[in-house]
């Protein structure tokens, strides 16, 4: 089974909320990600991302079922050659290679469609699974900032991984 990246549809709401409303998923994301994740949160998210042009946040689709989300966020000003990658996969789909494949597809999509030279991601230091996924997708660790982030009242290391456009 392989995954595809595609634009979001209103009919994805149930799958989105099912995968997003999991404290283990939210624990690996920024505090801007709602937890618990309600139907209203999902509706607001879909309204926002379905209006994007060009689309920067895509659904991760496995045989017609949404199993996660991946987004590329171009930076501005002096950082305009960079874009931040963010993603999550529903817990039932962890450890099956879907995140790595989604990231590889998003790298290809981003470097083909955006005027950027570098894609970076910032997993928490404790999130070894996400670090491994990024490395499998070709990212390299560029920096570690010890205990600079706070998640759920705990100080966390910030890891910065990046991949560059091939010259």
N, C-alpha and C positions, 0 to 999 in steps of 0.2 A: 504494500500500500504506500502510495506517495501523497504528499500534500501539495496543494496549490495555494497561492496567495491571490486574493480577489477582493474587490470592493465589497463593502458591507451592504446588507439588505435589511429591511424592516423585519422580515421573517427570521432573521438571525437572533432576535431578542432572547428567546428562550435558551438557546445554546450559550449565548454570551453570559447571561446571568448565572446559569448553571455552573459554568467554568470559573467565572469571576468571583462568585460568592463563596469563597473558601479562604479562611484565615491563613492557611499555608501559602496560598498564592499571594495574598495581600502582604504577607510578611516579607516578601522579597521585592516589593515595589515601593515607590515613594508614598508619602502620606497623602498625596493628592488623589491616590486611588482609593475609592470608598470601600470601607469594610465595616459592617456587612455591605454587600453590593446588591441593591434592590432593583426591582423592575423600573422604577423611576430613574435610577442611575443609568441603567442600560438604555432607556429611551433617550435621555439627554445625550449620552455618548453617541448613539446611532444618529441622532439629529445633527450633531456637530460634525462627525466624520463623513456622513453621506453628503454634506454640503461642501466638502473640500474640493477644490479644483486648482491644481492637480491633487489627487488623492495621496496623502502621506501616511495614512493609517489603514492597514489592510487586515482582512480576516484570514486566519490560517484554516484552510478547508481540507478536511479528510473525508473523501467520498461523499460530499454534500453536507457534511456536518461540521460546524465551526468548533474547533478545539482550542483556539487561542487568538491572539492579537499580536500584530507587529507593526511598528511605526518608525518612520525616519523623520527626524526633525532638523531641517536645515537651520544653521545658525546665521546670525546677521553681523553687520559691521565688520570689524577686523577678523572675526571668526567665520566669515562667509564661505570659506572653502571647506568647512567642517559640517557634519551632521551627526546628531546623536541618535543612536538606535535604542529602542525600547521594545520589550516583548513580554508576553506571558503565555504559558501553555496550561491548560487545565490539568489538575493533578493526576487524573486517570490516564493521561497521555505522557507523563514524565518518563524519561529513561528509554524512549523508543526511537530516538533520533529525529523526531519531528522538529524540535527547536533548531537543531543544527541545519537541517534542510531549509527551514523557513529563513534563517539568517543568510544562508548562501544565496537563496533566491532574492532576498531583499538587497544584498550587496550588488548583485548583477543589475537589478532594477534601478537602484540608486545611482550607480556609476554610469549607467546608460542614459538616464533621464535627468540627472541633476548636475549643475556645474560645481561639483564638490571634488575634493582630492582625498579626504579622510573621513572615515566613519568611526565614531567612538561609542563605547558603552561603559557604564559605570556600575557593575554589580557590587553588592556588599562583600566584604572580605570573607564572611562566613558562608557565602553562597558558592561553594565549591562546584556544584553542578553547573551553574550558569557560567562560571569561569571556564570549565572544561568544554562546554558547548561553544563558547566564543573561540577558544583555541582550536577546536576541531574545524570551525568555519574559517580559520585563517587569521584571526585576531592575535595580536601580540600584546603582552602586558607592557604598558609604558610607565606607569607610576602607581605607587601605593601611598595613600595618605592615612596614617594610623589614627583611629578613634576620632575622626573629624565629622562623622555623620551621627545622627540620633534616630533610631527606629524603635518604637515601643519602649521608650525610656532607656534604651541601651546604646552606649557609644559603639559605633561600628567603623571598621576600616572602609575607606573608599578605594576601589581598584579602578584604574582606567586602562581599558583595552582599546586598541585601534587597528584598523586595516586601511591601507592606502590604495589609491587607484594605481593599477599597473601602468608603468610608463612605456 
